[in-house]
Amino acid sequence: MSETAFKTGYIAIVGRPNVGKSTLLNYMVGQKVSITSRKAQTTRHRITGIRTDADAQYIFVDTPGFQLQHHSALNRVMNRSVTQALSEVDVVLFVIEAMRYGPRDEKVLALLPKDRPVLLVMNKIDKLEDKAALLPFMQEMAERFPFTAMVPVSAQRGAQLDELLIAIGAHLPEGAPMFGEDEITDRSERFLAAEIVREKIFRLSGDEVPYSVSVEIEKFELDGKLRRIFAAVIVDRESQKPILIGNKGERLKEIGTQARKDMEKLFDGKVYLEVWVKVKGGWADDERALKSLGYE
């Protein structure tokens, strides 16, 4: 295949919170580069995941779920990230849950660009009892927006993701790859470490921990293949500390243990991890605090 036939492009993954955007990205890349949990809006940053095949390089941009219910500085920053991503990519994936379309999806639909290919990705088809109902649902969606293609998938099970890749590839521009074939993200290991710790907090604490929790990597040292990582969990109030620490420190210990295992798998090397909890009141509504925590 000639070099000019190779395709490279950026693909934005957008949708309301909790439709499976990060799961889709991770499956496409083949590694966990975007964290997942049942808690809505786990993703707060634009995460780039890179997949390089023989004839194309797909540069996926996972965006935060567009938030219209809360108006903190954190949510304003995240919404700005979504709209910026939509203006900079070659293809847009609008992800919804199959057979489920509501007012929150409608608000995201209104943001979609008309000047570039938009593919409708109907996720979670593995949960459908009657797959025959998909056809009238797709006809209904076609009347809402001029989608370039509509692809039902299960990101969790990897169903029909090859078909989705083919549909995306048809609209990528020709060009040389922008990243090395072994690169899976443009995010630093420091950033990924913070995200992994945050994922474990949400997974192990559930609704007990408020949305306004962040993680700051205060020190990241590389010694051969050993990484020494020191992570501070940032909470809003003093009363939130014991929830994260748990009885005799058991919950925080488990957060650290699970995070370390994921880091060792992703970084392909041993990790020494220390995690503790700090109080920084009002950080989620403070633009300067957000910038110091990596929110742009």
C-alpha positions in Angstrom: 0.0 0.0 0.0 1.4 3.4 -1.0 2.0 6.0 1.7 -0.6 8.3 0.2 -3.3 5.6 0.7 -2.7 5.6 4.5 -5.3 7.4 6.4 -4.9 9.4 9.6 -7.5 11.4 11.5 -9.1 12.6 14.7 -12.4 11.1 15.9 -14.4 12.8 18.8 -16.4 10.5 21.0 -19.3 12.5 22.4 -22.6 11.9 24.3 -24.3 12.4 27.6 -22.7 11.0 30.7 -22.7 7.2 31.2 -23.4 6.0 27.7 -20.1 4.0 27.5 -17.7 6.5 25.7 -14.7 5.5 27.8 -15.4 1.8 27.5 -15.6 2.3 23.7 -12.3 4.1 23.6 -10.5 1.6 25.7 -11.7 -1.3 23.5 -10.7 0.5 20.3 -7.2 1.2 21.7 -6.7 -2.2 23.3 -5.6 -0.7 26.6 -7.2 1.3 29.4 -6.4 4.9 28.7 -9.7 6.3 29.9 -11.1 5.4 33.3 -14.6 4.0 33.8 -17.1 3.6 36.6 -20.8 3.5 37.2 -20.6 7.1 38.5 -21.8 9.5 35.9 -19.1 11.9 34.4 -16.1 9.9 35.5 -14.2 11.3 32.5 -13.3 14.9 33.1 -10.5 15.5 30.6 -10.1 15.1 26.9 -8.4 11.7 26.6 -6.6 10.8 23.4 -6.4 7.1 22.5 -4.5 6.0 19.5 -5.0 2.9 17.4 -2.7 2.1 14.4 -3.6 -0.5 11.9 -2.0 -1.5 8.6 -3.9 1.1 6.6 -5.0 3.8 9.1 -4.2 5.6 12.3 -7.3 6.4 14.4 -6.8 9.1 17.0 -9.8 9.0 19.3 -10.7 11.9 21.6 -12.8 10.8 24.5 -14.7 13.8 25.9 -16.5 14.4 29.2 -20.2 13.8 29.2 -21.8 17.2 28.4 -23.2 18.6 31.6 -26.2 20.9 31.7 -27.5 20.3 35.2 -24.6 21.8 37.3 -22.8 25.0 36.7 -19.6 24.9 38.6 -16.3 26.0 37.2 -15.3 22.3 36.7 -18.4 21.6 34.6 -17.8 24.8 32.5 -14.3 23.7 31.8 -15.5 20.2 30.8 -18.2 21.5 28.5 -15.7 23.8 26.8 -13.5 20.7 26.2 -16.4 19.0 24.4 -17.2 21.9 22.1 -13.6 22.5 21.3 -13.1 18.8 20.4 -16.1 19.0 18.0 -14.5 21.9 16.1 -11.1 20.2 15.7 -11.8 16.6 14.5 -12.4 14.8 11.2 -15.2 12.5 12.4 -17.7 12.6 15.3 -19.1 9.6 17.1 -22.4 10.4 18.8 -22.8 7.7 21.4 -26.2 6.9 22.8 -27.7 3.8 24.5 -29.6 1.6 22.0 -33.3 2.1 22.2 -32.9 5.0 24.7 -33.0 8.6 23.6 -34.0 11.4 25.9 -33.8 15.1 26.6 -30.1 14.9 27.7 -29.2 13.2 24.4 -31.2 15.8 22.6 -29.1 18.6 24.1 -25.9 17.0 22.9 -27.4 16.4 19.5 -28.0 20.1 19.2 -24.2 20.7 19.5 -23.2 18.3 16.7 -21.5 19.9 13.7 -23.2 19.8 10.3 -20.0 20.3 8.3 -18.3 16.9 9.1 -19.3 13.2 9.2 -21.3 12.3 12.3 -21.8 8.6 13.0 -24.5 7.4 15.4 -23.1 4.7 17.7 -25.9 2.8 19.5 -24.2 1.2 22.4 -25.2 -1.6 24.8 -27.0 -3.8 22.3 -26.1 -6.8 24.4 -28.8 -5.6 26.9 -31.6 -5.5 24.3 -34.3 -8.2 24.6 -35.8 -7.4 21.2 -33.1 -6.5 18.6 -35.7 -6.3 15.9 -36.9 -3.1 17.5 -33.6 -1.4 16.5 -34.7 -0.8 12.9 -37.7 1.5 13.7 -35.5 3.2 16.3 -32.8 3.8 13.7 -35.4 5.2 11.3 -36.6 7.6 14.1 -33.0 8.7 14.7 -32.4 9.3 11.0 -35.3 11.9 11.1 -33.6 13.7 13.9 -30.2 14.3 12.3 -28.4 13.6 9.0 -26.1 10.9 10.3 -23.4 9.6 7.9 -23.8 6.1 9.3 -25.5 4.3 12.2 -23.8 1.4 13.9 -25.2 -0.7 16.8 -22.4 -2.0 19.0 -21.6 -3.4 22.4 -18.4 -1.6 23.6 -18.4 -3.9 26.7 -18.3 -7.1 24.6 -16.6 -5.8 21.5 -19.6 -6.5 19.3 -19.6 -4.9 15.9 -16.6 -2.6 16.6 -14.9 -3.8 13.5 -17.9 -2.5 11.5 -17.6 0.8 13.4 -13.9 1.0 12.5 -14.7 0.5 8.8 -17.4 3.2 8.9 -14.9 5.6 10.5 -12.1 4.8 8.2 -14.2 5.6 5.2 -14.2 9.3 6.3 -10.6 9.8 7.5 -8.3 11.9 5.3 -5.3 10.4 3.6 -2.0 11.2 5.4 1.0 9.8 7.2 0.6 8.7 10.8 1.0 11.4 13.5 2.1 9.0 16.2 4.4 5.9 16.5 2.7 2.6 15.9 3.2 1.5 19.5 1.8 4.7 21.1 -1.6 4.4 22.6 -2.1 7.9 24.1 -0.6 11.3 24.1 -1.2 11.6 27.8 1.7 11.4 30.2 2.2 8.5 32.7 1.8 11.0 35.5 -1.7 12.0 34.2 -2.7 8.3 33.7 -1.6 7.5 37.2 -3.8 10.2 38.7 -6.8 9.0 36.6 -6.3 5.4 37.7 -6.4 6.3 41.3 -9.5 8.4 40.7 -11.2 5.5 39.0 -10.6 3.2 42.0 -12.0 5.9 44.3 -15.3 5.9 42.4 -15.4 2.2 42.0 -14.7 1.4 45.7 -16.6 4.3 47.3 -19.7 4.5 45.0 -22.2 7.1 46.0 -20.6 7.7 49.4 -17.9 9.9 47.8 -19.1 13.1 46.2 -18.4 14.0 42.6 -15.9 16.7 43.7 -12.9 14.5 44.3 -9.7 14.8 42.4 -6.2 13.3 42.5 -2.9 15.2 42.3 0.4 13.4 41.7 2.8 15.3 43.9 5.8 13.2 43.0 6.5 10.8 40.1 10.0 9.2 40.1 11.4 6.8 37.5 14.2 4.4 38.6 14.9 2.0 35.8 11.5 0.2 35.4 10.4 1.1 38.9 8.0 4.0 39.3 7.6 5.7 42.7 4.3 7.6 42.7 3.0 9.8 45.4 -0.7 10.7 45.0 -2.9 13.1 47.0 -6.6 12.7 46.9 -8.2 16.1 47.0 -11.6 16.5 48.8 -13.8 19.5 49.5 -14.4 19.0 53.2 -12.8 17.5 56.3 -15.9 15.2 56.8 -15.1 13.5 53.5 -11.7 12.2 54.6 -12.8 9.3 56.9 -15.1 8.1 54.1 -12.2 7.6 51.8 -9.8 6.4 54.4 -12.3 3.8 55.8 -12.1 1.7 58.9 -8.5 1.5 60.0 -7.4 2.8 56.6 -8.7 -0.3 54.8 -10.6 1.5 52.0 -7.6 3.8 51.1 -5.3 0.8 51.2 -7.6 -1.1 48.8 -7.8 1.9 46.5 -4.0 2.0 46.5 -3.6 -1.7 45.9 -6.0 -1.9 43.0 -4.6 1.3 41.4 -1.0 0.0 41.7 -2.0 -3.2 39.9 -3.5 -1.3 37.0 -0.5 1.0 36.8 1.9 -2.0 36.7 -0.1 -3.5 33.8 -0.3 -0.3 31.9 3.3 0.9 32.5 4.8 -2.6 32.2 6.9 -2.3 35.3 6.9 -2.3 39.1 5.1 0.6 40.9 5.6 1.8 44.4 2.5 3.9 45.2 1.6 6.0 48.2 -1.9 7.5 48.5 -3.2 10.0 51.1 -6.1 12.4 51.4 -6.0 16.2 51.5 -8.7 18.9 52.0 -8.8 21.7 49.5 -12.1 23.5 50.0 -14.0 24.8 47.0 -11.5 23.5 44.4 -14.2 22.5 41.9 -15.4 26.1 41.6 -11.9 27.7 41.6 -10.4 28.3 38.1 -6.9 28.5 39.4 -7.2 25.4 41.5 -8.6 23.6 38.4 -5.6 24.7 36.3 -3.2 23.4 38.9 -5.0 20.0 38.9 -4.6 19.8 35.1 -8.0 21.0 33.9 -7.7 23.2 30.8 
